[in-house]
Amino acid sequence: MTTMEREMIGVPVQAGIRQYLAILRLDHSTKHVFILPGIVLAYLLRGIRTDHLLASLVLGLAAAVCVASANYAINEWLDRDYDKHHPTKSQRAAIKTTMNGKVVGLAWLFLIMTGLSLALLSSRLAFAAACLFAVQGILYNVPPLRSKDRAYLDVITESINNPIRLIIGWSIIDPTSLPPGSIILCYWCGGAFLMAAKRLSEYREIVASHGTEVLSRYRASFATYDEVTLTASCIGYSLFAVAFLSIFLDKYRIEYILTMPVVVLLFTVYFMKATSPGSSAQKPEKLFSDYSIMAIVLLLVAVFAFTSLVDLPILGNIAGQHYITLE
């Protein structure tokens, strides 16, 4: 009897290598693009402070992929009884096939140990970031805390992956320091905006098609959320992200303030995407196929490159304290 025939008559299908590889979600590796700004910022602000740049680059990226895949493995395994209520996640390998929990656990352990070992070979800073990455995966997915089931805490803990990736990128260039606190907080709040927008998109789509009861069975945090609170949280996270970004731009290079209109445009268009049917915001790993988002990102890169190379003294004068006197 073929696998398809087994599925059709409801006979459990034993997972094979392909299904175990699927839960590692290697296609989500596109999210590691958030490592790149850390590399660029470290180079611009600190310069190269390692004698093994290429090795650090390879080790840092490989460590991030391994730890992320370990997190995805336990995520899919522990979520299988919840994801079956989701319209699309119900097709995941951990639900459609019968998996061995011991195999999943061994895969998680192997990937975590491999990722941490690679990070340690890169630098102590990369190792610390990788450890935090691994701990986040446990706190987010594993009972009794399982922060993904707690409204607002779910977004805050999941989005910490953003600054972790920033630090990994920074450590590749400069393993002797941390990125400025303002840009770490900007990255964290920006990630929270992305995750809140994802939940808003899921809420709107699943409630419209299946109702609120199905939504809360899929994820307990949705019993607390509603469309208004999710929209408000998106606005709040985006405002915090822009505020911390403004602090960073003003302190480290005033010319970068010219990127702000493009950043605001990016947040605005992304929010519009999140409130549209079939939104790409539900699958951030697929955003590379969204041409409007990518066009804005390329514009942002172009403006950032220009302001990195060109000094504009007039901006320094504008940023200083000036008063219009009436006498």
PyMOL commands that set and color helices and strands:
alter all, ss='L'
color gray80, all
select helices_A, chain A and resi 3-8+17-22+26-45+53-78+80-83+89-91+93-96+101-122+124-141+147-149+153-158+161-173+181-210+212-218+220-223+227-252+254-274+280-282+284-289+291-309+313-319
alter helices_A, ss='H'
color red, helices_A
deselect
rebuild
show_as cartoon
